[in-house]
């Protein structure tokens, strides 16, 4: 909770996929999501998070890759 509550970073995957519940993002089972991309509103004012997804790497590693795409904010 230090990253999200005290430092105010946000989980990029949750921002793009608000319909997915925390219990669907378990970090205990093999091959589930254990990598994250965090964004901070102050840092990202010039950039917009446009996409974020989890890439299935089953059989290759116990990590599932997190992919994020940003676009430059045209107003800055």
C-alpha positions, 0 to 999 in steps of 0.5 A: 500500500506504500506505492498506491496510498502514500505515494499516490501511484496508480496501477496502469492496468486497473486504470484501463480495466476498472471492471476487473476486480482485485480478486481477479488479479491474484499474485499467488498462483503460477502464471498470474499477474505479478508485474505492474506498471505504476503511473503518477498523475504529476509525472504523467501530465504530458502523457496519457495512458491509452492502453494497458494489457497483460500478455500471456507468457504461459510456459515461458516464465512465471511472470505475465508481461504488462504492456502499457502504451502512452500518447503525448497530450496535445494540450501540453 
